[in-house]
Amino acid sequence: MPYVNVGEENSGKIDLYYEDHGSGSPVVLIHGWPLSGASWEKQVPVLLEAGYRVITYDRRGFGASSKPASGYDYNIFTQDLDKLMTELDLRDAALVGFSMGSGECARYLSTFGSERVSKVAFLASIPPFVLKTPDNPGGVDERVFEEIKESIARDRHAFASAFLADFYNTDVLGGQLISDEVVRASWNLAARSSAIAFAECVPTWLTDFRDDLPKIDVPALVLHGDSDRILPIASTGDPLHESLEGSHYVVVEGGPHGLLWTHAEEVNRALVDFLG
């Protein structure tokens, strides 16, 4: 299996697992929490068929990547991404971030610029800023995130079950657009993550990306479901589109947070159209 080294912790290396398939212009897919690169199952074959080189990777702490006890913030995540981009010498690449992965997209372009990047797509995004503050009244109350951390500390596996129900809106879409087996597979990905990474990623959701966005100088796609319970569109997708001048905005009707699976056809069509 291919790995790229991004650092060391005591006597062990910190390696990121990645997959690199196809040829053509590269597309880097950056997964959401608490999943892994395997969560792009519905997108990878379509992008390969469309003639792209498709790279997925597992964020540190998740999937088959190393599980260190530190390094869980967006500056480190972005450095990890840059090491992958540099190791593979990717040029004219499209960055596609889902949920938490959209944060790497914003911070990467802000920090490293667009020398290697030609386009960026934000799917069910976390930028610009989800926390409710005096200058961001449309955000989410901080107490919500405190309760999440408390629930994870008590029983992260039980929390994952409840989280995934809202991730996929199973009360509405279950048995139609999402099966019990897919939800179980997502739970298995979550359970495979490091317990430390699972918990330490929660505070990163409060990262303020508003200063990063003006530095994005490549065409951008913003895609969000209007039934997203995890990152409500009014707090994320709408303000992100407004912040990125000229961005293409696709609102998926009835789309939950986990629309990569439930609304894969709409997502894939929008993504291929944008990349093309």
Residue pairs with C-beta under 8 A, 6 or more apart in sequence:
1 17
1 64
2 17
2 18
2 19
2 20
3 15
3 16
3 17
3 18
3 65
4 15
4 16
4 18
4 57
4 83
4 84
4 87
4 88
5 13
5 14
5 15
5 83
6 14
6 15
6 16
6 60
6 79
6 80
6 83
6 84
7 13
7 14
7 68
7 71
8 14
9 66
9 68
9 69
9 70
12 66
12 68
13 66
14 60
14 66
14 68
14 71
15 65
15 66
16 57
16 58
16 59
16 60
16 65
16 66
16 80
16 83
16 84
17 37
17 57
17 58
17 63
17 64
17 65
18 37
18 55
18 56
18 57
18 58
18 84
19 37
19 54
19 55
19 56
19 57
20 53
20 54
20 55
20 88
21 44
21 48
21 53
21 54
21 55
22 47
22 48
22 51
22 52
22 53
22 54
23 51
23 53
24 51
24 52
24 53
25 52
25 53
25 92
25 93
25 94
25 118
25 275
26 52
26 53
26 54
26 55
26 88
26 90
26 91
26 92
26 93
26 94
27 47
27 52
27 53
27 54
27 55
27 93
27 94
27 96
27 275
28 55
28 56
28 57
28 81
28 84
28 85
28 90
28 93
28 94
28 95
28 96
29 37
29 40
29 43
29 44
29 54
29 55
29 56
29 96
29 98
29 101
30 57
30 59
30 81
30 95
30 96
30 97
30 98
30 101
30 102
30 104
30 105
31 37
31 39
31 40
31 56
31 58
31 59
31 62
31 98
31 99
31 100
31 101
32 39
32 98
32 99
32 100
32 101
32 124
33 62
33 99
33 100
33 201
34 62
34 160
34 163
34 189
34 190
34 193
34 198
34 201
35 62
35 63
35 186
35 189
35 190
36 58
36 59
36 62
36 63
36 64
36 65
36 189
36 192
36 193
37 56
37 57
37 58
37 63
38 56
38 63
38 189
39 98
39 186
39 189
39 260
40 56
40 98
40 260
41 261
42 260
42 261
42 264
42 267
42 268
43 260
43 264
43 267
43 268
43 271
44 54
44 56
46 268
46 271
46 272
47 54
47 268
47 271
47 272
47 275
48 54
50 272
50 275
50 276
52 94
52 275
55 84
55 88
55 90
57 65
57 84
58 64
58 65
59 65
59 77
59 80
59 100
59 101
59 197
60 66
60 67
60 68
60 71
60 72
60 76
60 77
60 80
60 197
61 67
61 68
61 72
61 193
61 194
61 196
61 197
61 198
61 200
61 201
62 189
62 192
62 193
62 194
62 197
63 189
63 192
63 193
67 193
67 194
67 196
67 197
68 194
69 196
71 77
71 80
72 196
72 197
72 200
72 201
72 204
73 204
73 207
74 103
74 104
74 107
74 204
74 207
75 107
75 111
77 103
77 104
77 107
77 204
78 104
78 107
78 108
78 111
78 112
81 104
81 108
82 108
82 111
82 112
85 93
85 112
85 116
90 116
91 116
92 116
92 117
92 118
93 116
93 117
93 118
94 117
94 118
94 119
94 120
94 121
94 275
95 104
95 105
95 108
95 109
95 117
95 119
95 120
95 121
96 105
96 120
96 121
96 123
96 271
97 103
97 104
97 105
97 106
97 120
97 121
97 122
97 123
97 125
98 123
98 124
98 260
99 123
99 124
99 125
99 126
99 230
99 231
99 257
100 126
100 201
100 204
100 205
102 122
102 123
102 124
102 125
102 126
102 127
103 126
103 127
103 204
103 207
103 209
105 120
105 121
105 122
106 122
106 127
106 209
106 212
106 213
106 216
107 207
107 209
107 212
108 117
109 117
109 120
109 212
109 215
109 216
109 217
109 218
110 211
110 212
110 213
110 215
110 216
113 215
114 216
114 217
114 218
117 218
118 218
118 219
119 218
119 219
119 220
119 221
119 274
119 275
120 216
120 218
120 219
120 220
120 221
121 220
121 221
121 222
121 223
121 271
121 274
121 275
122 220
122 221
122 222
122 223
122 240
123 223
123 224
123 259
123 260
123 267
123 271
124 223
124 224
124 225
124 228
124 230
124 231
124 236
124 237
124 257
124 258
124 259
124 260
125 222
125 224
125 231
125 236
125 237
125 240
126 205
126 207
126 209
126 231
126 236
127 209
127 210
127 212
127 213
127 236
127 240
128 208
128 209
128 210
128 213
128 236
128 239
128 240
128 243
129 136
129 139
129 207
129 208
129 209
129 210
129 239
130 139
130 140
130 205
130 206
130 231
130 235
130 236
131 139
131 140
131 142
131 145
131 206
131 208
132 138
132 139
132 140
132 141
132 142
133 139
138 234
138 235
138 239
139 235
140 232
140 235
142 206
145 202
145 203
145 205
145 206
148 159
148 202
149 199
149 202
149 203
151 158
151 159
151 162
152 159
152 198
152 199
152 202
153 199
156 195
156 198
156 199
157 187
157 191
160 187
160 190
160 191
161 187
163 190
163 230
164 170
164 183
164 186
164 187
164 190
164 258
165 171
165 183
166 229
166 230
166 256
166 257
167 186
167 229
167 230
167 256
167 257
167 258
168 174
168 178
168 182
168 183
168 186
168 256
168 257
168 258
168 261
168 262
169 227
169 229
169 256
169 257
169 258
169 262
170 178
170 183
172 227
172 256
173 254
173 256
173 262
174 180
174 183
177 261
177 262
177 263
178 258
178 261
178 262
182 261
186 258
190 198
210 243
213 240
213 243
213 244
214 243
216 244
219 246
219 247
219 248
219 274
220 244
220 246
220 247
220 248
221 247
221 248
221 250
221 270
221 271
221 274
222 237
222 240
222 241
222 244
222 247
222 248
222 249
222 250
223 237
223 249
223 250
223 251
223 252
223 267
223 270
223 271
224 231
224 233
224 236
224 237
224 238
224 250
224 251
224 252
224 255
225 233
225 251
225 252
225 254
225 255
225 256
225 257
225 259
225 263
226 233
226 251
226 252
226 253
226 254
226 255
227 254
227 255
227 256
228 236
228 237
228 255
228 256
228 257
228 259
229 256
229 257
230 257
231 237
231 257
233 251
237 249
237 251
240 247
241 247
241 249
248 274
250 266
250 270
252 259
252 263
252 266
252 267
254 263
255 262
255 263
255 266
256 262
259 266
259 267
260 267
